[in-house]
């Protein structure tokens, strides 16, 4: 980090915070604070929806995911465009018809208070954890690589977000997310083209894709029916569809973005914009990670990208053993560079040499073996160490290979992304707590200003809670997976409640409430026995299926319970 990087980073972040607070200060009532007076144009709705989902975890973890596992993760998003169409046709018109502040307010109109409260509480629990993670994810990477204090980083990011979210509510979130998306995408495009520029001079983009393909990084679509496979076409088009339907259709952090639209049509256009752009955006971010992989075929690469592990090994009795593996990796890197250059030369002559391709695969397998042995040494030195380094790959490239100024810009990208998703989370948590829990259960008439101040208070409270979650967080597998796993555990049940409410008019409040409780308990059991207790990569069920199972369980059990209630009523009457 040079002085110029610090200037770029600080100026960018301060501009976003000050602009957001200044542009949206002085909310007059709850409608203004939560719905932004329904003044948001469709393109801002679309950008806000994208920015809410595109957290720092997206830009830290996704390239690392592609570096290790290739492009297959993009299948996770295959169901998203279909979900956008369903939400536009069914969800948005109903939300606007009932003039709701939150998605869960609809459930009381359709069922009863306890069903509304159950859905709101499930949302508050998972989104509270998720919002803490959106702060924690960039903080832990920045603190590990730059040596910044982790707790201070959590507090700084959290406080920056609280300032403008507390000040302007939904308007502030929408206004700042426009700036944040511009910073984010500018930084990513510049980085992508710099990676291509850093590749050997005689290497084309097509050649880079050939090298990635030879190393199984370009397997975009997997049609396997194996439920143990995390990412397949079928899990993406079903589990991914249900996750997207639940997230964009019932999660207040997203619902709040398009409820602020000027009209039903503007809200719909914003979501359709997201449906068109989200998959290409994720494809591009994954492709950036694959290009980082290609770049490291010609440049030195660490045994483990997490610098904490290297620092810990240097102080342990296993230093010599680890250094010996590093030397082997250095030698292997030279061999990789030679073989890759030969392979490129053959490609330039329009010949995809199968012998060289096999040699590339063999060298990659040797490198993987060295990395696995390094992880074993790290665990021997400290059994509590996190050996998974996917979240550090992209950041290692940024700090070691980008020119001055761009490091500051990419840090601004990561922190801006953290702020955008955290702001939406806090706004949604505060809105849900104030409207669905506090306002619905408080006795006596209160003024609009009272509820405005209550919503602001809950914004501050949830901001503090999110910071505390971030401060006690621990790195788990891959951060982008962790966020989606937490969502998948809860989203299916909540989505099932909404689907029954929208489409199955026969089911009443008692049946849906108890079916939701039974469904959620069942999902906890399935998650524990099919996913949690197994080491990474050995799960018996891909977590995406939890969304589908949770929704289907809620629907089926509610129908069975309603039929039982109806039959018992007939018996009593008879």
N, C-alpha and C positions, 0 to 999 in steps of 0.2 A: 504494500500500500504506500504510494507516494502522495505528496501534498495535493497534487492535481486530482488524484482518486478521491481523497477525502473531501475536497471542494465539490466535486461532482455529486458524491453521495449525500453530503449534508444539504446542499442547495436543493437537490431534487426532492428529498424527503420533507424539508421545511416548506418548500413551495406547495406541496400537496396538502400538508396539514393546515397551513395558514390560509391557503385559497379555499379549502373546504369549509373551515370555520367562518371565514369572512363572508363567503358567498351565500351561506345558508343560515346565518345567525337570526335568532328572534322568532322561533316557532310560536304561533299564537294559540294553538290548541292541539289536541291529540291527533286529529285528522291530518293536520299539517305535519306533525312530527313523525307519524307512522306511515301515512300514505302520500306525503309530499303534496297534499291538496290535489292529487291526481293530475299533475301537470307534466309528467315525464313523457317526452316524445319516444317513438318506437325504437329508434336507433340507440338511444341512451338505455332503454330497457334491455335491449339485446346485449350491449356492452356490459351493463351491470350484471346481468345473468352470467355472462361468460367470466367476468372478473371474480364473481363470488365463488365459482367453482375452481377457477385457476389460481389456487393458493400457491404459496412458496413451495409447498410439498411437490406440486406439479413440476416446477422448474428445477428442483433439486433432485427428486427421486426418479422422475420419468426418464431423463437421459441416462442415469445410472442403471435403470431397469433395462433399457435398450442395449446398453454396453454389455451387460452380462447375459441377457436372455433374448435379445433381438426385438423385432417389430411386433411380435405376437400380442403384446399388451393392448394394441389398438383395437383388437376384437372386443375388448371391454366396453367400447363405445358404440358398437354396431346397433344396439337397440335404441340409442338415444334419439335419432331423428324420428323414429316411429312414435316414441313416447311424446315428443313435442307436438305431433299432429293430434294425438289422443287428448292431451291437455288443452290444446287450443279449441278442440271441438266440444269437450265436455266440461273440464274443470273451470276454465276462465269465465265462460258465460254464467255458470252457477254462482261463482264467487261474486261477480259483479251484480247479478240479480239480487242476491241477499245483502249486498253492500257491507261485506264483512271487513273487519280490520285484520283478522288472522284467519288462516285456513281452518283452525279448530273451532272457530265460532260457528261455522256451518254445521258442525256435527251436533251441536245442541239443538239447532233448528230442525235437523233431520231426526235425531235420536233423543238424547237427554243430556243433562249436565254431567253425569258421571262418565259418560262416553267421551264427551268433550274434554273433561279433565284428565282422563286416562291417556288420550292421544297427546294432549299438551305436555303431560309429565314425561311420557316416553320421549317426546321431542326434546324437552329441556335437558334430560339426562344425556342423551347421545350428542346433542349439539353443544352442550356445555363442555363435554370431553373433547369433541371435535374442534371447538374454537380454541381451547387450550393447546391442542396439537398444532394448529395453524400458527401460533406464536412460537411454540417450542421447536418446531421443525427447523426454521432458519436459524434460530438462536443457537441450537446445539452445534450446527455445522459451522457457523461463524465463530463461535467460541473455541471450537476444536482446532480450526485451521488458523485463525488469526490470533488466538490466545486471549480473546476477550472473555470477560467474566460472564458465565452462562446466566446467572441470576440477574445481573444488570441488563443483559441483552433482552431477557424476557420482560423485564420491567419497562425498558425504553420502548420496545415495540408496542407493548400493551398500552402505555400511557399516551403515545402518539395517536393511536387509534381512538382511545377514549376521548381525547380532546375534541376532535371534530364530530365524532358520533354523538357525544353528549350535547354538543352545541346545536347541530342541525338535523339530527335524526336521519330519516330516509333520504331527504334531499342531499344532505352532506355525503352520504354513502354513494348516491348516484353520481353526483358531481365529481367527487374524487376518483371514482372508478374509471371515468373517462380518461383522466390524466394517467392513471396507473396502467391501464391497458395500452396506452400509447408508449409509455416507458418500457413496459414488459415486451411488447412485440418488436419494438425498435431494437432493444438489446439482443433479443434472440436472433433476429435476422442478421444483424451485424456479426454476431458470434458465428452463425452458420457459414456465412461467406468467408469469414476469416479462417475457419477450419479448412475449407476447400483451398484457400490461398496458401495455407501452410503445407499442404500435401506436396509430394515431389513434382517438379515442373512438368514432367512428361506424363503426368497422371490426370486423366479426365474424370469427370463425375461418374461416367459409366463404369470406368475401371474401378473406382472406389466401391460402387455397388457390387461389382463382381467379387471383390475381395470380401466384402461383408457377406455376400451370398455363399462364398466358399466356406465361411465360418458359421453358417446356419443362423445369420442375423437377419435375413430377409424373408423368413417364413412368416408371412403376414397372416395367412388364413389357415386354420387347423380345423378340419371337419371331423375330428375324432369324437366318438360318443362316450369316451371314458370319463366318468364323473370325477375321477381324481385329477384330471387335467384342469389347471386353474383357468386358462384362457383358451376357449375354442369358439368357433363360429356360433355353435348352438348355445353355449353359456352366455355369450355376448348378446345374442338376439333374443334370448328369453330372460335369463337372470339380469343381464345388463339393461334390458328393456324395463323390467320391473323395478330395478334400482333407480333408473332415470325417471320413471313414472312417479316413484315415491319421492325422490329427491326434489324434482322440479314441480311436482304436483301437490305435495303435502308438507314439505319442509318449509317452515316460515321464512328461513333465510333466503329462499328462492321465491316463494310465493309473494313475499313482501316487495320483491323487485318489480314484478309485473302488475301487482295490485295498484302500484303508483302510476300506471299508464294513464294517458289521457282518456282512453276509451277501451272497450273490448277489442276493437280492431287493432289499436296501437299495441296493446298487450300481446295480442296474438302475433303480430308482425315481429315484435321483439323476440318472442320465443322461436318463431320460424327462422329468424336470422341466426339464433344460437344453434338450431338444428342443422343449418347449412354449414356453419363455420366450425363447429366444435370438433368433428371428426378430422377434418383437414388440419386443424391446429394441433391436435394431439399427434397426428401422423407426423407433422413437421417436427415437433419436439422430440419424438422418438427417433426420427431420422437424424436429428442433431446428435443424439446419443450414439447412434450407429456410426456417424462420421467421426465422433471422438474415438470410437473403437478403431476405426481405420487409421486415424492419425497416430494412435499409439502402436500401430504395427511398424512404424518407422521412427519412433521416438522412445526414450527410456520410460519405463512404467514401474511404479512401486509394487512390492509384494502385496501390500495391503494399503488401500487408499486412505484409511483412517489414521491420521498422524498421531492420535493418542496411543494407538497400539505400538507404533514404532518407538515412541518416547518411552513407553513402559518396558518394552523389550530391551532397550539400551541400558536400563538399570537392573536387569534381571540376570540370573545365571544362565539364561538361554541365549544370550547375545551372540555368542560365537556360532551356535547352530543356525540361528536366524540369518546372520551375515553370510554364512556359507550358501544358504538358499538364495540370498540376494545376488551373490556372485553368479550362481547358476542361471538366475533369471536374466542377468546382464548379458551373459554369453548367449542365452537363448534369444534375447532381443536382437542381437547382431545377426543371428541366423535367420530370424523372422524378416528382418529388413532386407537381407540379401535375396531370400526366396521371393518375397513380395515384389521386389524390383524386377526380378527375372519374370515373374508372372505378369507384371504390367507390360514388360517388353513384348511378351508373347501376345497379350491382348491387343497391343497396338498393331500387331501383325494379323489381327482377326483370328487368333488361335487361342482357344481356351484350353490350355495344356492340362490334361487330367492328372498327369504325374505330379506336376507342381501343385495342383489343387489338393491332392492327397497329402502332399508334404506340408501344405499350409494347415490342414486339419490336424495332422500329427503334431505339429509344433504348438498349435492351440491347446491340444489335449495335454501336452507336456507342461505348458504354462499353467493350465488349470490344476494339474497335479501338484505343481510347486506351490500354488496359492492355497490349496487344501492342506498341504503339509505345514505351511506357514500358520494357518488358522489353528492347527493342532498345537503348535509351539506357543502361540499367543494364549491359548486356553490353559496350557501347562503352566505358563508364567502367571496367569491370573484367570481363574475359572469364571470370574464375573465379567470378563471383557466381552464386548460385542464385536464379533469377527466379521459380521456382514458389513461390507463397505460400499454398498450400492449408492447410498446417499452422499458419498464423498467424491465420487468419480468426477462429476461435472465441475465441482468446485475446485478440485485439484487442477484440472485443465485451466480454469479461469485464472487462478492465482499464478500459475507457473508459465503460461504461454500467451496471455493476452497483453497488449501494449498498455502503457499508462493511460489513465482516463477511462478506458473500457472496463478495467477492474472495478472502478467506482461505479460505473454505469450498471454493470451486472450485479453488484451488491445492491444497488438501488432497485433493480428489477426484482431481486429475491425479497427484499424487505417490503417493497411496494405490493408485491403479490400477497405477502403475509398480511399486510395492513388491509388490503381490499377484502379478502375473505374473512378476516377477523372482524372488520367493521360490520359486514352483513350479518355475521353470527351474533354479535352483541346487539345489533338493532332488532334482530328476530327474537333473541332470548328476552330482551326487555319488553318488546311488544307482547309476546305470548304471556309472560309473567304478569304484566300489568292488566291486559285485557281478559285473558282466559282464567287466570287464577285470582288476582287481587280484586279487580273490578267486579267479577262475577260472584265473589264470596263476601265482599265487604257489606256491612249493613248501613242503611241510611243513604240519603241522596248526597252526592258530592259534585262539586263544580268541575267544568272542563279543565280549568287551570289546575285543580287538584290532581286529576289523572295525568295531565301533562307533566307535572312535577314528579308524580309517581313513576312514570315511564322513564324520565331522565334519571331518577334515583336508581331504578333497576338496571339502566344502562351502565351506571357507575359500579353498581354491585356486581353485575355479571362480568364487567371488565376486570375487577379485582379477583373474582373467582377464576376466570380464565388464566390470569397471570399466575395464580397459585397452582392451577392444574399444570401449567407449563413448567413451573419451577420444580414440581415433583415428578415430572414425566421421565420415562426411560425409553431408550431407543429399542424398537421392537421390529425385527425383520426389516421391512422396507416401509418407510413412513407413508407413502402413498397407498400401500396395501393396508396399513393399519387403519387409516381414516376410512377406507372403503369397507373394511371388515366391521368396524364399529357401526357404520351406517347400515350394512347388510343385516346385522343382528336385529335392529329395531325397525328398519324401514318396511319390511314385508308386512308385519302386523298392522302398522299404521295405514299402509296403502290398502290392505284388505278392508279395513273399516271404511275408508273413503269409497272404494269400489262398490261395496255393498250399499252404501248410502246413495251413490249415484245411479246404480243400475238395478238393484234388487229391492223393489219397494215393499215386498212382502215381509222382509226381515225388520223386526222392531228392536227397541232399545235393549231389552233384557238379553235377547239372544246375541246381539252383536257385542255387548260388553263382556259377557262371559266367554264368548268365542275368542275375543281378542286376548283375554287373560290366559286362556288355555293355549292359544297359539304362541304367545310370547314365552311362556314357560317351556313349551316343546322346542322352540328355536334355541333357547339356552341349552337344553339337554343335547340337541343335535350338534350344536357348535362345540360343546365340550367333548363329546365322545367321538365326533367325526373329524374335528379340525384341531382344537386346542391341545389335546394330549399328544398329538403326533409331532415329531420334529419337522422343521421346515422342509417342504418338498415331498413329505410322506402322508399328507392329509388324505383322508378317504373321501372327501367331498370338497369340491371347489367352493369357496365362500360365496361366490355370486349366486349359487343356487339357493342360499338362505332367503333371498328376496322373493324368489318364486314360491318356495315352500311356505314361507310365512304368510304371503298373500293368499295362497290357495287354502291353507289350513283355516285362516280366519273366515274365508268365504264358505267353505264346506261345513265347518263346525257351526257357523251361524245358521245355515240352512237347516241342518239337522236339529239344532236346538229350537229353532222357530217351528219346525214341523212337530217336535215333541210337545212344545207349549200349546200349539194349535190342537193337537190330538187330545191332550189332557183337558183342554177347555171344552171340547166336544163331549168328552166322557162326563164331565161335571154337569154340563147342560142337560145331557141325556138322563 
